[in-house]
Amino acid sequence: MKSAVVVKNLSKSYKDFTLGDISLSIPQGSIFGLVGENGAGKSTFINAILGIINSSYDTLQYFGKDFEQNQKEIKEEIAVIFDQTHFDLEFTPKLVSGFMKYVYKTWDNGKFENYLLNFNLPKDKKLKEFSRGMKMKFEFAVALSHDTKLLILDEATSGLDPIFRDEILDILRDYSEDEEHTVIMSSHITSDLDKIADYVAFINHGKLVFIRDYDEIQENFGIVTCGLNTLQALSPEDVVAYRKDDYSYKVLINNKHEIRKVFKDLVIENASLEDLMLYAVKGEKLV
Ligand SMILES: Nc1ncnc2c1ncn2[C@@H]1O[C@H](COP(=O)(O)OP(=O)(O)OP(=O)(O)O)[C@@H](O)[C@H]1O
């Protein structure tokens, strides 16, 4: 499988925070989610891989090419959307459409006009008169109107209403469908990632806690509610972590088919991304 991005041993330290030794490889054609609490280091990671902030690393490659040596070419192939617009708020969409062809070789004005129409964005209104959601829609219109291989979204969907978020999820699905285009998406809204992510990386306090293949989560992980006897009868290898409720235990398991064969009466619910994060941080290990 080809990688869109390869990062080895990336670190960044601020006075009170360290993003430590992150290594990961993002498969081309995938939607790769980045989750973590406020202040976990998601934006620091994104800014570091984009060279917006200085960081140290052994390897940083995009599409098999070294980032430092090919920065200009690589940046042509990436679109980034942050949680706010980066355009001057005095600009109108019409003005932006006039100069983007000088910024990106592959800028497609027809596509841009179509997105403005579909997203209900006025062409002649200044960005300062746009609502937060409209500004984000505008950013999506710009990002999607030139030919890119990688779309990086840093909390870009957080300011959007559920209906437009859903529309964007469809657009991202279409974008990555051909196995060529990759999306990296950090979001607090884990249910959005539950809907579209192929892989998810969980960062906590600057450390990479896990990377999981989403199919593997759905296939193998589950939540069991049981008593102490059942908890103790489970094999520690099958138990990721457990949490005690008032009268029972909730157990995150990673081998639901095998467990179902042995414990025929157990009810096993699907595990969401939020469950995986919660149990990784707050769960206890079975030893
Ligand atoms: N320029 C800076 N100088 C000092 N510390 C910084 C700077 N930028 C970020 N930090 C610190 O780095 C830590 C990680 O911040 P970061 O913005 O990467 O988190 P995040 O996971 O993106 O959070 P959120 O979900 O709230 O956006 C925080 O403790 C933050 O205070």
The ligand as an SDF file (V2000), in Angstrom:
LIG
                    3D

 31 33  0  0  0  0  0  0  0  0999 V2000
    2.9110   28.7700   20.1370 N   0  0  0  0  0  0  0  0  0  0  0  0
    2.8000   28.0690   21.2660 C   0  0  0  0  0  0  0  0  0  0  0  0
    3.5530   28.3560   22.3530 N   0  0  0  0  0  0  0  0  0  0  0  0
    3.4610   27.6350   23.4830 C   0  0  0  0  0  0  0  0  0  0  0  0
    2.6450   26.5850   23.6520 N   0  0  0  0  0  0  0  0  0  0  0  0
    1.8590   26.2470   22.6120 C   0  0  0  0  0  0  0  0  0  0  0  0
    1.9020   26.9620   21.3720 C   0  0  0  0  0  0  0  0  0  0  0  0
    1.0180   26.3800   20.5230 N   0  0  0  0  0  0  0  0  0  0  0  0
    0.4550   25.3620   21.1960 C   0  0  0  0  0  0  0  0  0  0  0  0
    0.9680   25.2740   22.4500 N   0  0  0  0  0  0  0  0  0  0  0  0
    0.5980   24.2780   23.4640 C   0  0  0  0  0  0  0  0  0  0  0  0
    0.6900   23.0030   22.8940 O   0  0  0  0  0  0  0  0  0  0  0  0
   -0.3300   22.1630   23.4540 C   0  0  0  0  0  0  0  0  0  0  0  0
   -1.0440   21.4460   22.3160 C   0  0  0  0  0  0  0  0  0  0  0  0
   -1.8290   22.3940   21.5990 O   0  0  0  0  0  0  0  0  0  0  0  0
   -2.5890   22.0140   20.2670 P   0  0  0  0  0  0  0  0  0  0  0  0
   -3.1890   23.2650   19.7500 O   0  0  0  0  0  0  0  0  0  0  0  0
   -1.6660   21.2630   19.4110 O   0  0  0  0  0  0  0  0  0  0  0  0
   -3.6940   21.0230   20.8060 O   0  0  0  0  0  0  0  0  0  0  0  0
   -4.9760   20.4390   20.0500 P   0  0  0  0  0  0  0  0  0  0  0  0
   -4.9890   18.9820   20.3190 O   0  0  0  0  0  0  0  0  0  0  0  0
   -4.9930   20.8810   18.6430 O   0  0  0  0  0  0  0  0  0  0  0  0
   -6.1130   21.1450   20.8750 O   0  0  0  0  0  0  0  0  0  0  0  0
   -7.5690   21.6990   20.4340 P   0  0  0  0  0  0  0  0  0  0  0  0
   -8.3880   20.4860   20.1810 O   0  0  0  0  0  0  0  0  0  0  0  0
   -8.0030   22.4350   21.6650 O   0  0  0  0  0  0  0  0  0  0  0  0
   -7.3790   22.5640   19.2340 O   0  0  0  0  0  0  0  0  0  0  0  0
   -1.2030   23.0330   24.3320 C   0  0  0  0  0  0  0  0  0  0  0  0
   -0.8210   22.8250   25.6780 O   0  0  0  0  0  0  0  0  0  0  0  0
   -0.8600   24.4320   23.8950 C   0  0  0  0  0  0  0  0  0  0  0  0
   -0.9490   25.3340   24.9650 O   0  0  0  0  0  0  0  0  0  0  0  0
  1  2  1  0
  2  3  1  0
  2  7  2  0
  3  4  2  0
  4  5  1  0
  5  6  2  0
  6  7  1  0
  6 10  1  0
  7  8  1  0
  8  9  2  0
  9 10  1  0
 10 11  1  0
 11 12  1  0
 11 30  1  0
 12 13  1  0
 13 14  1  0
 13 28  1  0
 14 15  1  0
 15 16  1  0
 16 17  2  0
 16 18  1  0
 16 19  1  0
 19 20  1  0
 20 21  2  0
 20 22  1  0
 20 23  1  0
 23 24  1  0
 24 25  2  0
 24 26  1  0
 24 27  1  0
 28 29  1  0
 28 30  1  0
 30 31  1  0
M  END
$$$$
